[in-house]
């Protein structure tokens, strides 16, 4: 829904002045100067966030529920929308106080998020990371995730398992596993959308905010503890820490 701000119309009436002359009341007609009316500029309509509804409709068409990975054509469809999205499409602006430079950061910066929409098939949410905030290494089990950096500068590090785990052969959470580095780069908004898949594309990743950041995430399907899609956190350890186990792998 678009709300336009209308202008105020000032209504003016011609008036007649009255004055006393020789104790008699007389009416003196004075010429009334015509006010030169300024040309009224047309009201500027605020930018309508049409891409967010478009993204929502596309997600409903693309995500088919657990166990379904979108085909390349559908991935391209979502990326084409997300690549065009700007902060204003979700009600954000670089002029907000959160994104302005501050003094020295003290303590552990708090990461917050807001959910735009969530159903069984997908979810749309925005993460807000203050400067130097970190979302530790975490996974996205059985999920396809589209991440769009809307504002800020961020370092992203991601991994994929060398040997993906099958449901019939689970690995205990405490047991170390070999992972391959997928990305270790700095991204600055605006930039292309990144996509990760259940077993590829950097399913395990970490976000570190160099400046205050806002990230729009599209997850399909969303996290669900009841459906064995709970989030797990990790820490990376060099292969040299386990020489007898993975001596043949380079770091």
C-alpha positions in Angstrom: 0.0 0.0 0.0 1.3 3.4 -1.0 0.5 6.5 1.1 1.2 9.8 -0.6 1.7 13.0 1.5 -0.6 15.6 0.2 0.0 19.4 0.4 -1.9 21.8 2.6 -4.2 24.2 0.8 -4.3 27.7 2.3 -7.6 29.3 1.6 -7.5 33.2 1.4 -10.5 35.5 1.3 -10.5 39.1 0.0 -10.8 41.4 3.0 -11.9 45.0 3.4 -10.2 47.3 6.0 -12.0 49.7 8.2 -10.8 52.9 9.9 -12.2 55.9 11.8 -12.0 59.4 10.2 -13.4 62.4 12.0 -15.3 60.2 14.4 -17.3 58.9 11.6 -17.0 55.4 10.5 -16.0 55.2 6.9 -15.0 52.3 4.8 -11.9 52.6 2.8 -11.4 50.3 -0.1 -7.8 49.3 -0.6 -6.6 47.5 -3.6 -5.8 43.9 -2.7 -2.5 42.8 -4.0 -2.8 39.5 -5.7 -0.5 37.0 -4.2 1.8 35.4 -6.6 1.3 31.8 -6.2 4.2 29.6 -6.4 4.0 26.7 -8.7 3.1 23.7 -6.6 5.5 20.9 -7.2 4.0 17.6 -7.7 4.2 15.4 -4.7 7.0 12.9 -4.9 5.8 9.4 -4.3 7.9 7.3 -2.0 9.6 4.3 -3.5 7.3 1.4 -3.6 9.0 -1.8 -2.5 7.7 -3.9 -5.3 10.6 -6.4 -5.3 9.8 -7.8 -1.8 6.3 -9.0 -3.0 7.9 -10.3 -6.2 10.4 -12.2 -4.1 7.7 -13.6 -1.9 5.7 -14.9 -4.9 8.8 -16.4 -6.5 9.7 -18.2 -3.2 6.2 -19.8 -3.1 6.8 -21.1 -6.6 10.3 -22.3 -6.1 10.4 -24.0 -2.7 8.6 -27.3 -2.7 9.4 -28.4 0.9 12.0 -30.6 2.6 14.2 -32.8 0.4 13.7 -30.6 -2.7 16.6 -28.5 -4.1 15.6 -25.8 -6.6 16.8 -26.5 -10.2 19.2 -24.0 -11.8 16.4 -22.1 -13.5 14.7 -21.4 -10.2 17.9 -20.5 -8.6 18.5 -18.0 -11.4 15.0 -16.6 -10.9 15.5 -15.9 -7.2 19.0 -14.5 -7.8 17.7 -12.1 -10.4 15.3 -10.6 -7.9 17.7 -10.5 -5.0 20.5 -9.0 -7.1 18.2 -6.0 -7.8 17.0 -5.5 -4.2 18.1 -2.4 -2.3 17.9 -1.6 1.4 14.8 0.5 0.7 12.9 -2.6 -0.5 12.8 -3.8 3.0 12.5 -0.4 4.7 16.2 0.2 5.4 18.5 3.1 4.7 22.2 3.7 5.1 21.2 6.9 6.9 19.8 5.0 9.9 21.8 5.4 13.1 22.6 1.7 13.2 24.7 2.0 10.0 26.6 5.2 10.9 30.2 5.2 12.1 30.6 5.0 15.9 33.4 5.1 18.4 35.5 2.2 19.6 33.5 -1.0 20.0 33.5 -2.4 23.6 32.3 -5.8 24.7 30.7 -8.4 22.4 28.5 -6.8 19.7 25.0 -8.3 19.7 23.6 -9.8 16.5 19.9 -9.4 16.0 17.4 -10.5 13.3 13.9 -9.9 12.2 11.7 -12.4 10.4 9.7 -11.0 7.5 7.9 -14.2 6.7 8.1 -17.9 7.5 6.1 -21.0 6.5 7.0 -24.7 6.3 8.6 -24.3 2.8 10.7 -21.1 3.3 11.5 -18.1 5.4 12.7 -14.6 4.8 14.7 -12.8 7.5 17.2 -10.0 7.9 20.2 -10.2 10.2 21.7 -7.0 11.7 25.4 -7.2 12.6 27.1 -4.2 14.4 30.7 -3.5 13.6 33.0 -6.5 14.5 30.0 -8.7 15.3 30.4 -12.4 14.3 27.9 -15.1 13.5 30.1 -18.2 14.2 30.5 -21.1 11.8 27.1 -22.8 11.5 25.4 -25.2 9.1 22.2 -25.3 7.1 21.1 -29.0 7.1 19.1 -30.0 4.1 18.6 -26.3 3.1 19.2 -24.1 0.2 20.0 -20.6 1.3 20.2 -17.3 -0.6 22.1 -14.5 1.1 22.0 -10.9 0.0 24.2 -8.3 1.7 22.1 -5.1 1.6 24.3 -2.8 3.6 27.9 -2.8 4.9 31.1 -4.7 4.5 31.5 -8.3 5.6 34.0 -11.1 5.7 32.5 -14.5 4.8 34.3 -17.8 5.4 32.6 -21.0 4.3 33.2 -24.7 4.0 31.7 -27.9 2.6 32.2 -31.4 4.0 34.6 -33.5 2.0 32.5 -36.5 2.7 28.8 -35.6 3.1 27.0 -37.5 5.8 24.1 -39.8 4.9 21.1 -40.2 7.1 21.8 -43.9 7.6 25.4 -43.2 8.6 25.4 -40.3 11.0 28.5 -38.8 12.5 28.6 -37.9 16.3 28.5 -34.1 16.7 31.7 -34.2 18.8 33.7 -36.1 16.2 35.9 -33.9 14.0 35.2 -34.0 10.2 37.2 -32.9 7.2 35.9 -29.9 5.4 37.0 -28.1 2.3 37.4 -24.3 2.2 34.9 -22.8 -0.2 35.1 -19.0 0.4 37.3 -16.7 2.4 36.6 -13.2 1.1 35.4 -9.7 1.9 32.1 -8.5 0.4 30.9 -5.0 0.2 27.3 -4.0 -0.6 25.9 -3.9 -3.2 27.1 -7.3 -4.4 25.8 -10.4 -6.0 23.7 -12.9 -4.1 25.4 -15.9 -2.7 23.8 -19.3 -2.8 24.6 -22.4 -0.7 23.1 -25.9 -1.1 22.6 -28.9 1.3 26.0 -30.4 0.3 27.7 -27.6 -1.7 28.3 -23.9 -2.1 29.7 -23.4 1.4 26.9 -24.9 3.5 28.9 -24.1 6.7 29.7 -20.4 6.9 30.7 -17.6 9.2 29.9 -13.9 9.0 32.1 -11.2 10.4 31.0 -7.6 10.1 33.8 -5.2 9.2 31.2 -2.3 9.3 27.6 -2.5 10.4 25.8 -4.9 8.1 22.3 -6.0 7.1 21.9 -9.4 5.4 18.7 -10.7 3.8 18.5 -14.5 4.0 16.1 -16.7 2.1 16.1 -20.2 3.6 14.2 -23.1 2.0 13.2 -25.0 4.0 13.7 -23.0 7.2 15.4 -24.3 10.4 13.2 -26.8 12.3 14.3 -28.8 15.3 11.3 -31.1 15.0 12.3 -32.0 11.4 16.0 -32.5 12.2 17.1 -29.2 10.7 18.5 -27.7 13.8 21.4 -25.3 13.6 24.9 -26.6 14.7 27.9 -24.4 15.4 31.5 -25.3 14.7 35.1 -24.1 15.0 37.8 -24.7 12.4 40.9 -26.6 13.3 43.9 -27.1 11.0 44.5 -30.6 9.6 48.0 -30.5 11.3 46.2 -30.9 14.6 45.3 -34.5 13.5 48.4 -35.7 11.7 47.7 -39.4 12.0 44.1 -39.0 10.7 44.4 -36.7 7.7 48.1 -36.6 6.9 47.4 -36.8 3.2 45.3 -33.7 3.1 46.7 -30.2 2.7 45.3 -27.4 4.7 
